[in-house]
Amino acid sequence: MRCPTCQSENPDGAPFCGECGTRLSPGASGPATGALPQQTVLQDRYVLGERLGQGGMGAVYRAADRRLSTVTWAVKEMSQSAIGTPSERQQARDAFRHEAEMLAALNHPNLPRVTDHFEQDGKAYLVMEYVPGETLLSYLSRTGLPQPLDRALDWMRQLCDVLDYLHGQSPPIIFRDLKPANIMLAPSGQIKLIDFGIARLFKPGQAQDTRAFGTAGYSAPEQYGRGQTDARSDIYALGVLLHQLLTGYDPTLTPFRLPPASQVDPRVPAAISDAIAVATDAEPGRRFASVRAFRQALLGAADQVSPTPARQEHVVYARPDSHPRVQQASLPVGAPMSTTTLANLSRLAGLVSVALMGLAAVLVAIGAMTGGSNSALSGFGYLLAFLPLVGGPAGATLGIIALVRPQTLTTANGRRHAVLGIATGAATLLLCCAIGLMAGTIGAARE
């Protein structure tokens, strides 16, 4: 049996892969998800091209159409890794079929159009509109955080529109996994929701969901067995996403406990920060009652900041390569800034100070051993030590200030730079003390 995850060979009947630990099934010896070669033909119609992306829910290929030569499709292949029993495989197929039928019945400019679904060689496939561009996760990883306020609000307007459409279905459709990896961004600036693998139909009267779904940090508390998901669960994820877009704060650091957006980044308007706080309240009853209400709160706050709407209709989001892609990663986008100004100044001041003080110590030592503590070389060492004697404590002070600022936590290297500045500043003072002790000891010995 071949493992569908790592492709290692295992004895027939083995319950788990001996190499990576993936649970094996009787059908695990078939091709792994995402491993179909280019030019594979499905249903005697769809000719697969390159793989656009792959994640936990499956793989997505670009495909040409033999019947419609001018049309390009995205073909999604359902993942079968970790599906061990016949009942689990049936549940997975039912969920995949549910996604196909649900999407096929929807019609909204911010949703991909689904045209077909089928099974072939024991695997399920979904054919949908090919969306050029990249995921919001890819775009943010490339351009950085935080994003400009008007751009973030433009995305929020589109997301609110499509979620309001989904929640208005009968019964309402709850997306439940809103995150950058599940949002496609077209070059025109239009966004589309993708990967409805865990969306569910709202069932009134049900106390809680039967299974916990979502991505930690973005998903609401009730998605983890504390209650039933409804429209307010998507509102929570909307608030988390907007918080991240405007501050760069990684929501996985403190799930369900986001710091106020205006505290993380003072540039965030207070009214928008307040709206985010209401949307991300841990108690569903204290959130906005509908996506429309949240949208209105954001529009009102935006109008207070600027008298004209911030919508950008013709923004073009250029890509560094020529091949659009779908990225299914579930990891959140971390803070793209490398460090803060204070932390970097602390690091530079500390490193320069400790280097100069070390050089001064060497000069004093050599001068004391060759010509006594009053030699010219020692005197030059003493003079050289004055500059780092000021710079070292200054760098340590800047590092302490940077370390307690919340902005430092949202950077990749800010905390490390601040700690380095504090450490090198302290080392500078220790070297200064060593110079004094060394000069006195060597001078006394020579006398």
PyMOL commands that set and color helices and strands:
alter all, ss='L'
color gray80, all
select helices_A, chain A and resi 86-104+136-143+149-167+180-182+221-224+231-247+261-264+270-279+284-286+291-305+341-371+376-404+406-409+414-446
alter helices_A, ss='H'
color red, helices_A
select strands_A, chain A and resi 41-42+46-55+58-65+72-78+114-120+123-129+134-135+173-174+183-185+191-193+200-201
alter strands_A, ss='S'
color yellow, strands_A
deselect
rebuild
show_as cartoon
